[in-house]
């Protein structure tokens, strides 16, 4: 029997990269998965991968920075599967980089909206549904940029540090109501976006590989395995925690 049999899971940003790997691993563990992404084509590609492996999934299109769309997304999960047991809030987009004195306010605000406010909106409506069921598990995707800061990526680092405290504070609010809320903090992971960046900046690539004490990049599936654990009953006494999955980069 798989760990997540008879569970219903929602994964945002599940059309590519880490989000796709999370959706596939949750499905492998027995969950029926709602694959949500801004891009309907990539969402359907993830659903097709899950189906080919023998899992069950549906594709949902949603801009999770828009509250009406988030509310509709959660309602569509319940309409399709009858409940929502697990949510992984993975969707995030950083809109700018550079020295903070060069940032336009609009770019800073947009990064917060797409990396922090969207997580709040998803949690708001996911929790609302879980309260009607008597419990659930939420895993937010943070970033190691949130732990010590990240030069020239300050807006993103600030947003993800907000995700950390959003996770901890909400865990304290809802733990006695049967809802566990944790976060996973990835290090540098081999995603299509990272691979493209490495092609453009090969010298930076080597430095980032050396940042982890394990001297390699992470794989999306390694993040997904941590999410699956935190979402499962094996983590039944764990809430309000931030788990770094980074090859030891945070302890260097």
KAHUNOR-V821563 format. One record per residue. N is the residue number from 0. SS is DSSP state (h for helix, s for strand, l for the rest). NEAR is the number of other ideal C-beta (glycine too) atoms within 8 Angstrom. Layout:
n=N ss=SS near=NEAR
n=N ss=SS near=NEAR
This chain:
n=0 ss=l near=3
n=1 ss=l near=7
n=2 ss=l near=9
n=3 ss=l near=14
n=4 ss=l near=9
n=5 ss=l near=4
n=6 ss=l near=11
n=7 ss=s near=14
n=8 ss=s near=18
n=9 ss=s near=15
n=10 ss=s near=16
n=11 ss=s near=17
n=12 ss=l near=15
n=13 ss=l near=15
n=14 ss=l near=14
n=15 ss=l near=11
n=16 ss=h near=11
n=17 ss=h near=14
n=18 ss=h near=17
n=19 ss=h near=15
n=20 ss=h near=13
n=21 ss=h near=17
n=22 ss=h near=16
n=23 ss=h near=14
n=24 ss=h near=13
n=25 ss=h near=18
n=26 ss=h near=16
n=27 ss=h near=9
n=28 ss=l near=12
n=29 ss=l near=11
n=30 ss=l near=13
n=31 ss=s near=11
n=32 ss=s near=17
n=33 ss=s near=16
n=34 ss=s near=16
n=35 ss=s near=16
n=36 ss=s near=19
n=37 ss=l near=8
n=38 ss=l near=9
n=39 ss=h near=8
n=40 ss=h near=7
n=41 ss=h near=11
n=42 ss=h near=16
n=43 ss=h near=9
n=44 ss=h near=10
n=45 ss=h near=17
n=46 ss=h near=12
n=47 ss=h near=8
n=48 ss=h near=10
n=49 ss=h near=15
n=50 ss=h near=10
n=51 ss=h near=6
n=52 ss=l near=9
n=53 ss=l near=4
n=54 ss=l near=11
n=55 ss=l near=7
n=56 ss=s near=14
n=57 ss=s near=9
n=58 ss=s near=12
n=59 ss=s near=12
n=60 ss=s near=9
n=61 ss=l near=13
n=62 ss=l near=6
n=63 ss=l near=16
n=64 ss=l near=8
n=65 ss=l near=9
n=66 ss=h near=8
n=67 ss=h near=6
n=68 ss=h near=10
n=69 ss=h near=15
n=70 ss=h near=9
n=71 ss=h near=9
n=72 ss=h near=16
n=73 ss=h near=14
n=74 ss=h near=8
n=75 ss=h near=10
n=76 ss=h near=13
n=77 ss=h near=11
n=78 ss=h near=5
n=79 ss=h near=8
n=80 ss=h near=10
n=81 ss=l near=5
n=82 ss=l near=8
n=83 ss=l near=16
n=84 ss=l near=11
n=85 ss=s near=16
n=86 ss=s near=15
n=87 ss=s near=17
n=88 ss=s near=15
n=89 ss=l near=12
n=90 ss=l near=14
n=91 ss=l near=13
n=92 ss=l near=7
n=93 ss=l near=12
n=94 ss=l near=8
n=95 ss=l near=11
n=96 ss=l near=6
n=97 ss=l near=7
n=98 ss=l near=6
n=99 ss=h near=7
n=100 ss=h near=4
n=101 ss=h near=5
n=102 ss=l near=12
n=103 ss=l near=6
n=104 ss=h near=6
n=105 ss=h near=6
n=106 ss=h near=11
n=107 ss=h near=11
n=108 ss=h near=8
n=109 ss=h near=10
n=110 ss=h near=15
n=111 ss=h near=13
n=112 ss=h near=10
n=113 ss=h near=14
n=114 ss=h near=14
n=115 ss=h near=12
n=116 ss=h near=9
n=117 ss=h near=16
n=118 ss=h near=13
n=119 ss=h near=9
n=120 ss=h near=13
n=121 ss=h near=14
n=122 ss=h near=15
n=123 ss=h near=10
n=124 ss=h near=13
n=125 ss=h near=15
n=126 ss=h near=13
n=127 ss=h near=9
n=128 ss=h near=13
n=129 ss=h near=14
n=130 ss=h near=10
n=131 ss=h near=6
n=132 ss=h near=10
n=133 ss=l near=6
n=134 ss=l near=9
n=135 ss=s near=15
n=136 ss=s near=15
n=137 ss=s near=17
n=138 ss=s near=15
n=139 ss=s near=15
n=140 ss=s near=17
n=141 ss=l near=13
n=142 ss=l near=11
n=143 ss=l near=13
n=144 ss=h near=10
n=145 ss=h near=11
n=146 ss=h near=8
n=147 ss=h near=5
n=148 ss=l near=6
n=149 ss=l near=9
n=150 ss=l near=5
n=151 ss=l near=7
n=152 ss=l near=10
n=153 ss=h near=11
n=154 ss=h near=15
n=155 ss=h near=14
n=156 ss=h near=13
n=157 ss=h near=9
n=158 ss=h near=15
n=159 ss=h near=16
n=160 ss=h near=10
n=161 ss=h near=10
n=162 ss=h near=16
n=163 ss=h near=13
n=164 ss=h near=8
n=165 ss=h near=13
n=166 ss=h near=15
n=167 ss=h near=10
n=168 ss=h near=8
n=169 ss=h near=12
n=170 ss=h near=14
n=171 ss=h near=8
n=172 ss=h near=6
n=173 ss=h near=12
n=174 ss=h near=11
n=175 ss=h near=4
n=176 ss=h near=8
n=177 ss=l near=9
n=178 ss=s near=13
n=179 ss=s near=15
n=180 ss=s near=16
n=181 ss=s near=18
n=182 ss=s near=14
n=183 ss=s near=15
n=184 ss=s near=17
n=185 ss=s near=14
n=186 ss=l near=14
n=187 ss=l near=13
n=188 ss=s near=14
n=189 ss=s near=8
n=190 ss=l near=10
n=191 ss=h near=7
n=192 ss=h near=8
n=193 ss=h near=11
n=194 ss=h near=9
n=195 ss=h near=8
n=196 ss=h near=10
n=197 ss=h near=11
n=198 ss=h near=7
n=199 ss=h near=5
n=200 ss=l near=8
n=201 ss=h near=7
n=202 ss=h near=6
n=203 ss=h near=9
n=204 ss=h near=10
n=205 ss=h near=8
n=206 ss=h near=8
n=207 ss=h near=10
n=208 ss=h near=11
n=209 ss=h near=7
n=210 ss=h near=9
n=211 ss=l near=16
n=212 ss=l near=8
n=213 ss=l near=6
n=214 ss=l near=7
n=215 ss=l near=7
n=216 ss=l near=11
n=217 ss=s near=15
n=218 ss=s near=9
n=219 ss=h near=14
n=220 ss=h near=8
n=221 ss=h near=10
n=222 ss=h near=17
n=223 ss=h near=14
n=224 ss=h near=9
n=225 ss=h near=11
n=226 ss=h near=15
n=227 ss=h near=14
n=228 ss=h near=9
n=229 ss=h near=15
n=230 ss=h near=14
n=231 ss=l near=11
n=232 ss=h near=5
n=233 ss=h near=6
n=234 ss=h near=12
n=235 ss=l near=6
n=236 ss=l near=4
n=237 ss=l near=8
n=238 ss=l near=9
n=239 ss=l near=9
n=240 ss=l near=9
n=241 ss=s near=11
n=242 ss=s near=10
n=243 ss=s near=10
n=244 ss=s near=11
n=245 ss=l near=13
n=246 ss=l near=11
n=247 ss=l near=9
n=248 ss=h near=13
n=249 ss=h near=11
n=250 ss=h near=5
n=251 ss=l near=7
